[in-house]
């Protein structure tokens, strides 16, 4: 099975999912810094980072729903549905934090909201594990190496095998 949404042969959802995850982590770091005594500006930046992450999560969820149409009705479909639900739960917890902060004058986080965000990141960790399982199932030839042994030998730039990076001069 291949994803319906692809860019140069690569599925879009695994590319998109890194944006909300990264933004949610950054927002939590900003909020943590503000809660432990940093300037209020860090809380404001954390708030707007959550807003950007929620937009990215919405786009990612739409791509995931399109891909879900092609998943055969078996264990893999249950994993794909679980992956999308876990990501939605993570985004929902951050949305809750964002809605509570929207009414505040400085939009800074509190210790309770920071705990909610850390819980959401823990839920997101489960989503990462489920997403990795899906990628190993659907793209076994593109699986990441699991040890440093893959870096030795013929797979690199100076090895005797195929090149991973190729530089081609443009035609005049």
Secondary structure, 3 states (H helix, E strand, C coil): CCCCCEECCEEHHHHHHHHHHHHHHHHHHHHHHHHCCCCHHHHHHHHHHHHHHHHHHHHHHHHHHHHHCCCCCCHHHHHHHHHHHHHHHHHHHHHHHHHHHHCCCCCCCCHHHHHHHHHHHHHHHHHHHHHHHHHHHHCHHHCCCCCHHHHCCCCCCCCCCCCCCCCCCCCC
